[in-house]
Amino acid sequence: MKEIIYLKDMYQDNYYPTFLVDKIKVLLEGGVHYLEQGSRSLEEIQAKFDQITLAINDLEDEFYEHNSELETVARDSIAETVIEILQAYNIELDVEDALREREW
């Protein structure tokens, strides 16, 4: 399996505090850990990504407090990471569906 590169563009941009990007990475790694536990239905996988997305939504205020926000680069970086995860595990789920709960 190919190595997943988490949030590459966010880590390369000083606009995003590293400790906050790390929090998103931990959430996404939790999704990977969930997928590694065994076979899951698409509904279960969608529910897990909804949970992850809602948790990322909850970080928005913290980004604002540190003069940052989840805007275009962040949206794209998160989506690219989710696409990598879905492809790595051969999951037939569209990234727009996987992130359907996003507020960013």
C-alpha distances in whole Angstrom, upper triangle without the diagonal:
4,6,9,12,15,18,19,22,23,23,24,27,30,31,29,30,27,27,27,24,23,24,22,19,20,20,17,15,17,16,12,14,16,13,12,15,15,16,18,21,20,23,22,19,22,24,21,21,24,25,22,24,28,27,26,29,31,30,32,35,34,32,36,38,36,37,34,32,29,30,29,26,25,25,23,20,20,19,17,15,15,14,11,10,12,10,6,8,10,13,17,18,20,20,23,23,21,23,26,28,28,31,30
4,6,9,12,16,15,19,20,20,21,24,27,28,26,27,24,25,25,22,21,22,20,17,19,19,16,15,18,16,13,15,17,15,14,18,18,19,20,22,22,25,23,20,22,24,22,20,24,25,22,23,27,26,25,28,30,28,30,33,32,30,34,35,33,34,31,30,27,28,26,23,22,22,20,18,18,17,14,13,14,13,9,10,12,10,7,10,12,15,17,18,19,19,22,23,20,22,26,27,26,30,28
4,6,9,13,13,16,18,17,18,21,24,25,23,24,21,22,22,18,17,19,17,14,16,17,14,12,15,15,12,14,17,15,14,18,19,20,21,23,23,25,23,20,22,24,21,20,23,23,20,22,25,24,22,26,27,26,28,31,29,27,31,32,30,31,28,27,25,26,24,21,20,21,19,16,16,16,13,11,13,13,9,9,12,11,8,11,14,16,19,19,20,19,22,23,20,21,25,26,25,28,26
4,6,9,10,13,15,14,16,19,21,22,20,21,18,19,19,15,15,16,14,11,13,14,10,10,13,12,10,13,15,13,14,17,18,20,20,22,21,23,21,18,19,21,18,16,20,20,17,18,22,20,19,22,24,22,24,27,26,24,27,29,27,28,25,24,21,22,21,18,17,17,15,12,12,13,10,7,9,10,6,7,10,10,8,11,13,15,17,17,18,16,19,20,17,18,21,23,21,24,22
4,7,6,10,11,10,12,15,18,19,17,18,15,17,17,13,13,15,13,10,13,14,11,11,15,14,12,15,18,17,17,20,22,23,23,25,23,25,24,20,21,23,20,18,21,21,17,18,21,20,18,21,23,21,22,25,24,22,25,27,24,25,22,21,19,20,18,15,14,15,13,10,11,12,9,7,10,11,8,9,13,12,11,14,16,17,20,19,19,16,19,21,18,18,22,23,21,23,21
4,6,9,9,9,11,13,16,17,14,15,12,14,13,9,9,11,9,6,10,11,8,9,12,12,11,14,16,16,17,20,22,23,22,24,22,24,22,19,19,21,18,15,18,18,14,15,18,17,14,18,19,17,19,22,20,18,22,23,21,22,19,18,16,17,16,13,12,13,12,8,8,10,9,6,9,11,9,9,13,14,13,15,18,18,20,19,18,15,18,19,16,16,19,20,18,20,18
4,6,5,6,9,10,13,13,11,12,11,13,11,8,9,11,8,7,11,12,10,11,14,14,14,17,19,19,20,23,25,26,25,26,24,25,24,20,20,21,19,16,18,18,14,14,17,16,13,16,18,15,16,19,18,15,19,20,18,19,15,15,12,13,13,10,8,10,9,5,6,9,8,6,9,11,10,12,15,16,15,18,20,20,21,19,18,15,17,19,16,15,18,19,16,18,15
4,6,5,6,9,12,13,11,13,11,14,14,10,11,14,12,10,14,15,13,14,18,17,17,20,22,21,22,25,27,28,27,29,27,28,27,23,23,25,22,19,22,22,18,18,21,20,17,19,21,18,19,22,20,17,21,22,20,20,17,16,14,15,14,10,10,12,10,7,9,11,9,8,12,13,12,14,17,17,17,19,21,22,23,22,20,17,19,22,19,18,22,22,19,21,18
4,5,5,6,10,10,10,12,11,15,14,10,13,15,13,12,16,17,15,17,20,20,20,23,24,24,25,28,30,31,30,31,28,29,29,25,25,26,24,21,22,23,19,18,21,20,17,19,21,18,18,20,19,16,19,21,18,17,14,14,12,12,11,7,8,10,8,6,9,11,10,10,13,14,14,16,19,19,19,22,24,24,25,23,21,18,19,22,20,18,21,22,19,19,16
4,5,5,8,8,6,9,8,11,10,7,10,12,10,10,14,15,14,16,19,19,19,22,23,24,25,28,30,31,29,30,28,29,28,25,24,25,22,20,21,21,17,16,19,17,14,16,18,14,14,17,15,12,15,17,14,14,11,11,10,11,10,7,6,9,9,6,8,12,11,11,14,16,15,17,19,20,21,23,25,24,26,23,22,18,19,22,20,17,20,20,17,18,14
4,6,7,9,7,8,7,10,10,7,9,12,11,10,14,15,14,15,19,19,19,21,24,24,25,28,30,31,30,32,30,31,29,26,26,27,24,21,23,23,19,19,21,19,16,18,19,16,17,19,17,14,17,18,15,16,13,14,13,14,14,11,10,13,13,9,11,14,13,12,16,17,16,18,21,21,21,24,26,26,27,26,24,21,22,25,22,20,23,23,20,21,18
4,7,9,9,10,9,13,13,10,13,16,15,14,17,19,18,19,22,23,22,25,27,27,28,31,33,34,33,35,32,34,32,29,29,30,27,24,26,26,22,22,24,22,19,21,22,19,19,21,19,16,19,20,17,17,14,15,15,15,14,11,11,14,13,11,13,16,14,14,18,19,18,20,23,23,23,26,28,28,29,28,26,22,24,27,24,22,26,26,22,23,20
4,5,6,9,9,13,12,10,13,16,15,15,18,20,19,21,23,24,24,27,29,29,30,33,35,36,35,36,33,34,33,30,29,30,28,25,26,26,22,21,23,22,18,20,21,18,17,19,17,14,16,17,14,13,11,12,12,12,12,9,10,13,13,11,14,16,16,16,19,20,20,22,24,25,25,28,30,29,31,28,27,23,24,27,25,22,25,25,21,21,18
4,5,7,8,11,11,11,13,16,16,16,19,20,20,22,25,25,26,28,30,31,32,34,37,38,37,38,36,36,35,32,31,32,29,27,28,27,24,23,24,22,19,20,21,17,17,18,16,12,14,15,11,11,10,12,13,14,15,12,12,16,16,14,16,19,19,19,22,23,23,24,27,28,28,31,33,32,33,31,29,26,27,29,27,24,27,26,23,22,19
4,6,9,12,11,10,14,15,15,16,19,20,20,22,25,25,26,28,30,31,32,35,37,38,36,37,35,35,34,31,30,30,28,25,26,25,22,21,22,20,17,18,19,15,14,15,13,10,11,12,9,8,6,8,10,11,12,10,10,14,15,13,15,18,18,19,21,23,23,25,27,28,29,31,33,32,33,30,28,24,25,27,25,22,25,24,20,19,16
4,6,9,7,7,10,11,11,13,15,16,17,19,21,22,23,25,26,27,29,31,33,35,33,34,32,32,31,28,27,27,25,22,23,22,19,18,19,17,14,15,16,12,12,13,11,8,10,11,8,9,6,8,9,10,12,10,8,12,13,12,13,16,17,16,18,21,21,22,24,26,26,28,30,29,30,28,26,22,23,25,23,20,23,21,18,17,14
4,6,5,6,9,10,11,13,15,16,17,18,20,22,23,24,26,28,29,31,34,35,34,35,33,33,31,29,28,28,25,23,24,23,19,19,20,17,14,16,16,12,12,13,10,8,11,11,7,9,8,10,11,14,16,13,12,15,17,14,15,19,19,18,20,23,23,23,26,28,27,29,32,31,32,30,28,25,25,27,25,22,25,23,20,19,17
4,5,5,6,9,10,10,12,14,15,16,18,20,21,22,24,25,26,28,31,33,32,33,32,32,30,27,27,27,24,22,23,22,19,19,20,17,15,17,17,13,14,15,12,11,14,14,11,13,11,13,13,16,17,14,12,16,17,14,14,18,18,16,19,22,21,21,24,26,25,27,29,29,31,29,28,24,25,27,24,22,25,24,21,21,18
4,6,5,6,9,10,11,13,14,15,17,19,20,21,23,25,25,27,30,32,31,32,31,31,29,26,26,26,23,21,22,20,17,18,18,15,13,16,15,11,13,14,11,10,14,13,11,13,12,14,14,17,19,17,14,17,19,16,15,19,20,17,19,23,22,21,25,27,26,27,30,29,31,29,28,25,26,27,24,22,25,23,20,21,19
4,5,5,7,9,10,11,13,14,16,17,19,20,22,23,25,26,29,31,29,30,29,29,27,24,24,23,20,19,19,18,14,15,15,12,10,12,11,8,10,11,8,7,11,11,9,12,10,10,11,14,16,14,11,14,16,14,13,17,18,16,17,21,21,20,23,25,25,26,28,27,29,26,26,22,23,24,21,19,21,19,17,17,15
4,5,5,6,9,10,11,12,14,16,17,18,20,21,23,25,27,29,27,29,27,27,25,23,22,22,19,17,18,17,14,14,15,13,10,13,13,10,11,13,11,9,13,14,12,14,11,11,10,13,15,12,9,12,13,10,10,14,14,12,14,17,17,17,20,22,21,23,25,24,26,24,23,19,21,22,19,17,20,19,16,17,15
4,5,5,6,9,10,10,12,14,15,16,18,20,21,23,25,27,26,28,27,27,25,22,22,22,19,17,19,17,14,15,16,13,11,15,14,11,14,16,13,12,16,16,14,17,14,15,14,17,18,16,13,15,16,13,12,16,16,13,15,18,17,17,20,22,21,22,25,24,27,25,24,21,22,23,20,19,22,20,18,19,17
4,5,5,6,9,10,11,13,15,15,17,19,20,22,24,26,25,26,25,25,23,20,20,20,16,15,16,14,11,12,13,10,8,12,11,8,12,13,11,11,15,15,14,16,14,14,13,16,18,17,13,15,17,14,12,16,17,14,15,19,18,17,20,22,21,22,25,24,26,24,23,20,21,22,19,17,20,18,16,17,16
4,5,5,6,9,10,11,13,14,15,17,19,20,23,24,22,24,22,22,20,18,17,17,14,12,14,12,9,9,11,8,6,10,10,8,11,14,12,11,15,16,15,17,14,13,11,14,16,14,10,12,13,11,8,12,13,11,11,15,15,14,17,19,19,20,22,21,23,20,20,16,18,18,15,13,16,15,13,14,13
4,5,5,6,8,10,10,12,14,15,16,19,21,23,22,23,22,23,20,18,18,18,15,13,15,14,10,12,14,11,10,14,14,12,15,17,15,14,18,19,18,20,17,16,14,17,17,15,12,13,14,11,9,12,12,9,11,14,13,12,15,17,16,17,20,19,22,20,20,17,19,19,16,15,18,17,16,18,16
4,5,5,6,9,10,10,12,14,15,17,20,21,20,23,22,22,19,17,18,17,14,13,15,13,10,12,14,11,10,14,14,12,16,18,16,16,20,20,19,21,19,18,16,19,21,19,15,16,18,15,12,15,16,12,13,16,15,13,16,19,17,18,21,20,23,21,22,19,21,21,17,16,19,18,17,19,18
4,5,5,7,9,10,11,13,14,16,18,20,18,20,19,19,16,14,14,14,10,10,11,9,6,9,10,8,8,11,12,11,14,17,15,16,19,20,20,22,19,17,15,18,19,18,15,15,16,14,11,13,15,12,11,15,15,12,15,18,17,17,20,18,21,18,19,16,18,17,14,13,16,15,14,16,16
4,5,5,6,9,10,11,13,15,17,18,17,18,17,18,15,12,13,13,10,9,11,10,7,9,12,10,9,13,14,14,16,19,18,17,21,22,21,23,20,18,16,18,18,17,14,14,14,12,9,11,12,8,8,11,11,9,11,14,13,14,16,15,17,16,16,13,16,16,12,12,15,15,14,17,16
4,5,5,6,8,10,10,13,15,17,16,19,18,19,16,14,15,15,12,11,14,13,10,13,15,13,13,16,17,16,19,22,20,20,23,24,23,25,22,21,19,21,22,20,17,17,17,15,12,14,14,10,10,13,12,9,12,15,13,13,16,16,19,18,19,16,19,19,15,15,19,18,18,20,20
4,5,5,6,9,10,11,14,16,15,17,17,17,14,12,14,13,9,10,13,10,8,12,14,11,12,16,16,16,19,22,20,21,24,25,24,27,24,22,20,23,24,22,19,19,20,17,14,16,17,13,12,15,14,11,13,16,15,14,17,16,19,18,19,17,19,18,15,15,18,17,17,20,20
4,5,5,6,9,10,12,13,12,14,13,14,11,9,10,10,7,7,10,9,7,10,13,12,12,16,17,17,20,22,22,22,25,26,26,28,25,23,20,22,22,21,18,17,18,16,13,14,14,11,9,12,12,9,10,13,12,11,14,12,15,14,16,14,16,15,11,12,15,15,16,19,19
4,5,5,6,9,11,12,12,15,14,16,13,10,13,14,10,10,14,13,11,14,16,15,15,19,20,20,22,25,24,24,27,29,28,29,26,25,22,24,24,22,19,19,19,17,14,14,14,11,10,12,11,7,9,12,10,9,12,12,15,14,16,15,18,17,13,15,18,18,19,22,22
4,5,5,7,10,12,12,15,16,17,14,12,15,14,11,12,15,14,12,16,18,16,17,20,21,21,24,27,25,25,29,30,29,31,28,27,24,27,27,25,22,22,22,20,17,18,18,15,13,16,14,11,13,15,13,11,15,14,18,17,20,18,21,20,16,18,21,21,21,24,24
4,5,5,8,10,9,12,13,13,10,9,12,11,8,10,13,12,11,15,16,15,17,20,20,21,24,27,26,26,29,31,30,32,29,27,25,27,27,26,23,22,23,21,18,18,19,16,14,16,15,11,12,15,13,11,14,13,16,15,18,17,20,18,14,16,19,19,20,23,24
4,5,6,7,7,10,11,13,10,8,11,12,9,11,14,14,13,16,18,18,19,21,23,23,26,29,28,28,31,33,32,34,31,29,25,27,27,26,23,22,22,20,18,17,17,15,12,14,13,9,10,12,10,8,11,10,13,13,16,16,19,17,14,16,19,19,21,24,24
4,5,8,10,13,14,16,13,11,15,16,13,14,18,17,16,19,21,20,21,24,25,25,28,31,30,30,33,34,34,36,33,31,28,30,30,28,26,25,24,22,20,20,20,16,15,16,15,11,12,13,11,9,12,12,16,16,19,19,22,20,17,20,22,23,24,27,27
4,7,9,12,14,16,12,12,15,15,13,15,18,17,17,20,22,21,22,25,26,26,29,32,31,31,35,36,35,37,34,33,30,32,32,31,28,27,27,25,22,23,23,19,18,19,18,14,15,17,14,12,15,14,18,18,21,21,24,22,19,21,23,24,25,28,29
4,6,10,13,14,12,11,15,15,14,16,19,18,18,21,23,23,24,27,28,29,31,34,33,34,37,38,38,40,37,35,32,34,33,32,30,28,28,26,24,23,23,21,18,19,18,15,14,16,14,11,13,13,16,17,20,21,24,21,19,22,24,24,26,30,30
4,7,10,12,10,10,13,14,13,15,18,18,19,21,23,23,25,27,28,30,32,35,34,35,38,39,39,41,37,35,32,33,33,32,30,28,28,27,24,23,23,21,18,19,18,15,14,15,14,10,11,11,13,15,18,19,22,19,17,21,22,23,25,29,30
4,7,8,6,6,10,11,10,12,15,15,16,18,20,21,22,24,26,27,29,32,32,32,35,37,37,38,35,33,29,31,31,30,28,26,26,25,22,21,22,20,17,17,18,14,13,15,15,11,12,10,12,12,16,17,19,16,14,18,19,20,22,26,27
4,5,5,6,9,10,11,12,14,15,17,18,20,21,23,24,26,28,30,33,33,33,36,38,38,39,36,33,30,31,31,31,28,26,26,26,23,21,22,21,17,18,19,16,13,16,16,13,12,10,11,11,14,16,18,15,13,17,17,19,21,25,27
4,5,5,6,8,10,10,12,14,15,16,18,20,21,22,24,26,27,31,31,31,33,36,36,37,33,30,27,28,27,28,25,23,23,23,20,18,19,18,15,15,17,14,11,14,15,12,11,8,8,7,11,13,14,11,10,14,14,16,19,22,24
4,5,5,6,9,10,10,12,14,15,16,18,20,21,23,25,26,29,30,30,32,35,35,36,33,30,27,28,28,28,26,23,24,24,21,19,21,20,16,17,19,16,14,17,18,15,15,11,11,10,13,14,15,11,10,14,13,14,17,21,23
4,5,5,6,9,10,11,12,14,15,17,19,20,21,23,25,28,29,29,32,33,34,35,32,29,26,28,28,28,25,23,24,24,20,19,21,19,16,17,19,15,14,17,17,14,15,12,13,11,14,15,16,13,11,14,14,15,18,21,23
4,5,5,6,9,10,11,12,14,15,17,18,20,22,23,27,27,27,30,32,32,33,30,27,23,25,25,25,22,20,21,20,17,16,17,16,12,13,15,12,10,13,14,11,12,9,10,9,12,12,14,11,8,11,13,14,16,20,21
4,5,5,6,9,10,10,12,14,15,16,18,20,22,25,25,25,28,30,30,31,28,25,22,23,23,23,21,18,19,19,16,14,17,16,12,13,16,13,11,15,16,14,14,10,11,8,10,10,11,8,6,9,9,10,13,17,18
4,5,5,6,9,10,11,12,14,15,17,19,21,23,24,25,27,29,30,31,28,25,22,24,24,25,22,20,21,21,17,17,19,18,14,16,18,15,14,18,19,16,17,14,14,12,14,13,14,10,9,10,11,10,13,16,19
4,5,5,6,9,10,11,12,14,15,17,19,22,22,23,26,27,28,29,26,24,21,23,23,23,20,18,20,19,15,15,17,15,12,15,16,13,12,16,16,14,16,13,15,12,14,13,14,12,9,10,12,11,13,17,18
4,5,5,6,8,10,10,12,14,16,17,20,21,21,23,25,26,27,23,21,17,19,20,20,17,15,16,16,12,12,14,12,9,12,14,11,11,14,15,14,15,12,13,10,11,10,11,9,6,7,9,9,10,14,15
4,5,5,6,9,10,10,12,15,16,19,20,20,22,24,25,26,23,20,17,19,20,21,17,15,17,17,14,13,16,15,12,15,17,15,14,18,19,17,18,15,16,12,13,11,11,9,7,7,7,6,8,12,14
4,6,5,6,9,10,11,13,15,18,18,19,21,23,24,25,23,20,17,20,21,22,18,17,19,18,14,15,18,16,13,17,18,16,16,19,20,18,20,17,18,15,16,14,15,13,10,10,11,9,10,13,15
4,6,5,6,9,10,11,13,16,16,17,19,21,21,23,20,18,15,17,19,19,15,14,16,15,11,12,15,13,11,14,15,13,14,17,18,17,19,16,18,15,15,13,14,13,9,9,11,9,10,12,13
4,5,5,6,9,10,11,15,15,15,17,20,20,21,18,15,12,14,16,16,13,11,14,13,10,11,14,13,11,14,16,14,15,18,19,19,20,17,18,15,14,12,11,11,8,6,8,6,6,9,10
4,5,5,6,9,10,13,14,15,17,19,20,21,18,16,13,16,18,19,15,14,17,17,13,14,18,16,14,18,20,18,18,22,23,22,23,20,21,18,17,15,14,13,11,9,10,6,7,8,10
4,5,5,7,9,12,12,13,15,17,18,19,17,15,13,16,18,19,15,14,17,16,13,15,18,16,15,18,19,18,19,22,22,22,24,21,23,20,19,17,17,16,13,11,13,10,9,11,12
4,5,5,7,10,10,10,13,15,15,17,14,11,9,13,15,15,11,11,14,13,10,12,15,13,13,16,18,16,18,21,21,22,23,21,22,19,18,15,15,15,13,10,12,10,8,9,9
4,5,6,9,10,10,12,14,15,16,14,11,9,12,14,15,12,11,15,15,12,14,17,16,15,18,20,19,20,23,24,24,26,23,24,20,19,16,15,16,14,11,11,8,6,6,7
4,6,7,8,10,11,13,14,16,14,12,11,14,17,18,15,15,18,17,15,17,20,19,18,21,23,22,23,26,27,26,28,26,27,23,23,20,19,19,17,14,15,11,10,9,11
4,6,5,6,9,10,11,13,11,9,9,13,16,16,12,13,17,16,13,16,19,17,17,21,22,21,23,26,26,26,28,26,28,24,23,20,20,20,18,15,17,14,11,11,11
4,5,5,6,9,10,11,9,7,7,10,14,14,11,12,16,15,14,16,19,18,18,22,23,23,24,27,28,28,30,28,28,25,24,20,19,20,19,15,16,14,11,9,8
4,5,5,6,9,10,9,8,10,13,17,17,14,16,19,19,17,20,23,22,22,25,27,26,28,31,31,32,34,31,32,29,27,24,23,24,22,19,20,17,14,12,12
4,5,5,7,9,8,9,10,14,17,17,14,16,19,18,17,20,22,21,22,25,26,25,27,30,30,31,33,31,32,29,28,25,24,25,23,20,21,18,16,14,13
4,5,5,6,5,5,7,10,14,14,11,13,16,15,15,18,20,19,20,23,24,24,26,29,29,30,32,30,31,28,27,23,23,24,22,19,20,18,15,13,12
4,5,5,5,5,9,11,15,15,13,15,18,18,17,20,23,22,23,26,27,27,29,32,32,33,35,33,34,31,29,25,24,26,24,21,22,19,16,14,12
4,6,7,9,12,15,18,18,16,18,21,21,20,23,25,24,26,29,30,29,31,34,34,35,37,35,36,33,32,28,27,29,27,24,25,22,19,17,16
4,6,8,12,14,17,16,15,18,20,19,19,22,24,23,25,27,28,28,31,33,33,34,36,35,36,33,31,28,27,29,27,24,26,23,20,18,16
4,7,11,12,15,15,14,17,19,18,19,22,23,23,25,28,28,29,31,33,34,35,37,35,36,33,31,28,27,29,27,24,26,24,20,18,16
4,7,9,12,11,10,13,15,15,15,18,20,20,21,24,25,25,27,29,30,32,33,32,33,30,28,24,23,26,24,21,22,21,17,15,12
4,6,9,10,8,10,13,13,13,16,18,18,19,21,23,23,25,27,28,30,31,29,30,27,24,21,20,22,21,17,19,17,13,12,9
4,7,8,5,6,10,10,10,12,14,15,15,18,20,20,22,24,25,26,27,26,26,23,21,17,16,19,17,14,15,14,10,9,6
4,6,5,6,9,10,11,12,14,15,16,18,20,21,22,24,26,27,28,26,26,23,20,17,16,19,18,14,16,15,12,10,6
4,5,5,6,8,10,10,12,14,15,16,18,20,21,22,24,26,26,25,25,22,19,15,15,18,17,14,16,16,13,12,8
4,6,5,6,9,10,10,12,14,15,16,18,20,21,22,25,25,24,25,22,19,16,16,19,18,15,18,18,15,14,11
4,5,5,6,8,10,11,12,14,15,17,18,20,21,23,24,23,23,21,18,15,15,17,16,13,16,15,12,12,9
4,6,5,6,9,10,11,12,14,15,16,18,20,21,22,20,21,18,15,11,11,14,13,10,12,13,9,10,7
4,6,5,6,9,10,10,12,14,15,16,18,20,21,19,19,17,14,11,11,15,14,11,14,15,12,13,10
4,5,5,6,9,10,11,12,14,15,16,19,20,19,20,18,16,12,13,16,14,12,16,16,14,15,12
4,6,5,6,9,10,11,12,14,15,17,18,17,18,15,14,10,11,14,11,9,13,13,11,13,10
4,5,5,6,9,10,10,12,14,16,16,15,15,12,10,7,8,11,9,8,11,13,11,13,11
4,5,5,6,9,10,11,12,14,15,15,15,13,12,9,11,14,12,11,15,16,14,17,15
4,5,5,6,9,10,10,13,14,14,15,14,13,10,13,14,12,11,15,16,15,17,15
4,5,5,6,9,10,11,12,11,12,10,10,7,10,11,8,8,12,14,13,16,15
4,5,5,6,8,10,10,10,10,9,8,6,10,11,9,10,14,16,15,18,17
4,6,5,6,9,10,10,12,12,12,10,14,15,12,13,17,19,18,21,20
4,5,5,6,9,8,11,11,12,10,14,14,11,13,16,18,17,21,20
4,6,5,6,5,7,7,9,8,12,12,9,12,15,17,17,21,20
4,5,5,6,8,9,10,10,14,14,12,15,18,20,20,24,23
4,6,8,11,12,14,13,17,17,15,17,20,22,22,25,25
4,6,9,11,13,13,17,16,14,17,19,21,22,26,25
4,6,9,12,13,16,15,14,17,19,22,23,26,26
4,6,9,10,13,12,11,14,16,18,20,23,24
4,7,9,12,11,10,14,15,18,19,23,23
4,6,8,7,7,10,11,14,16,19,20
4,5,5,6,9,10,13,14,17,17
4,5,5,6,8,11,11,15,14
4,5,5,6,9,9,12,12
4,5,5,8,10,13,14
4,6,8,9,13,14
4,6,6,9,10
4,6,9,10
4,7,9
4,6
4
